[in-house]
Amino acid sequence: MVNNFTKTVDLLHRAMDASLIRRSVIANNLANAEVPNFKRSEVNFESELKKALETEKQRPALELTLTDSKHIPNWRERDYREVQPRRVLDYISTSKNNGNNVDSEQEIMLALENQMMYTLLAQAETFEFSQVNLVLR
């Protein structure tokens, strides 16, 4: 059984983990900013998590009954706990003559944005636990 507190804390933990992975990917992009033919990577997590959370709310008006294990369901709820951060390679774009597509300024802005998001997530988690602490007093 999952209650709102447990789900919220779990989502915050998952988002913070994705933020840590994103930090290492951004650091790797910056470290290889001048390497010929290096292609930058990015982390895809939030959009997949959003899709998984939306499936919890989108039950069809008519759900088909499956009488055989080989039948294909018309709807399947996706568990948000199965969503994992994915590293995606941007192999299409090039921004330099040497084939490298890392823009250092953009990566630094992404690093700053990522750090701010991590701080926000940590503050949200602190708030959740302070609410529990308040109730327990």
C-alpha positions in Angstrom: 0.0 0.0 0.0 1.4 3.4 -1.0 0.1 6.5 0.6 0.7 10.1 -0.6 3.6 10.7 1.8 5.4 7.6 0.6 4.8 8.3 -3.0 5.9 11.9 -2.7 9.1 11.0 -0.9 9.8 8.3 -3.4 9.3 10.7 -6.3 11.6 13.2 -4.7 14.3 10.6 -4.2 14.0 9.5 -7.8 14.2 13.0 -9.1 17.2 13.7 -6.9 18.9 10.6 -8.2 18.2 11.7 -11.8 19.7 15.1 -11.0 22.9 13.5 -9.7 23.2 11.5 -12.9 22.5 14.7 -14.9 25.3 16.4 -13.0 27.8 13.7 -14.0 26.6 13.8 -17.7 27.0 17.6 -17.8 30.5 17.3 -16.2 31.4 14.8 -18.8 30.1 17.0 -21.6 32.2 20.0 -20.2 35.3 17.8 -19.9 35.1 16.8 -23.5 34.1 20.2 -24.9 37.2 20.4 -27.1 37.5 16.8 -28.1 37.0 16.3 -31.9 33.9 14.4 -32.9 32.6 14.2 -29.3 28.8 14.2 -29.0 27.1 15.5 -25.9 24.7 13.5 -23.9 21.7 14.5 -21.8 19.4 12.7 -19.3 15.8 11.9 -20.1 13.7 11.3 -17.0 11.0 13.8 -16.2 9.0 13.4 -19.4 8.9 9.6 -19.0 7.9 10.0 -15.3 5.2 12.3 -16.3 3.8 9.8 -18.9 3.9 7.1 -16.2 2.0 9.2 -13.7 -0.6 10.2 -16.3 -1.4 6.6 -17.0 -2.7 6.3 -13.4 -5.4 8.8 -14.2 -6.3 7.7 -17.8 -8.5 4.7 -17.4 -10.5 4.1 -20.6 -14.3 4.3 -20.4 -14.5 0.7 -21.7 -11.8 -1.6 -20.4 -11.6 -4.9 -22.3 -11.8 -8.2 -20.5 -8.9 -10.5 -21.2 -9.9 -14.2 -21.3 -6.6 -15.4 -22.5 -3.0 -14.5 -21.5 -2.2 -13.9 -25.2 -4.8 -11.2 -25.5 -3.5 -7.6 -25.8 -5.0 -5.2 -23.3 -6.4 -1.9 -24.6 -4.9 -0.1 -21.6 -2.1 -0.8 -19.2 -1.1 1.2 -16.1 2.6 2.0 -16.0 4.2 1.9 -12.6 6.2 5.1 -12.0 8.7 3.1 -10.0 9.9 1.3 -13.2 10.9 4.6 -14.9 14.7 5.0 -14.9 16.8 8.0 -16.0 18.2 7.4 -19.5 21.3 8.9 -21.0 20.5 10.1 -24.6 23.3 10.8 -27.0 22.8 13.9 -29.2 24.5 12.6 -32.4 22.6 14.8 -34.9 23.7 18.3 -34.1 27.2 19.8 -34.5 28.1 23.3 -33.3 31.9 23.3 -34.1 33.9 22.6 -37.1 35.6 19.6 -35.5 32.3 17.7 -35.2 31.9 18.4 -31.5 28.5 19.6 -30.4 29.2 20.8 -26.8 28.4 24.4 -26.1 30.3 25.2 -22.9 28.0 28.2 -22.0 24.9 26.1 -22.5 26.3 23.3 -20.4 27.2 25.7 -17.6 23.6 27.0 -17.7 22.3 23.5 -17.6 24.6 22.7 -14.6 23.3 25.8 -12.8 19.7 24.9 -13.5 20.3 21.3 -12.4 21.9 22.5 -9.1 18.9 24.8 -8.4 16.5 21.9 -9.1 18.4 19.6 -6.8 18.3 22.3 -4.0 14.5 22.7 -4.6 13.9 19.0 -4.4 16.0 18.8 -1.2 13.9 21.6 0.3 10.7 19.9 -0.7 11.8 16.7 1.0 12.8 18.6 4.1 9.3 20.1 4.1 7.6 16.7 3.8 9.5 15.4 6.8 9.0 18.5 8.8 5.2 18.0 8.3 5.5 14.5 9.7 7.6 15.8 12.6 5.0 18.4 13.3 2.2 15.8 13.4 4.3 13.5 15.7 4.8 16.3 18.2 
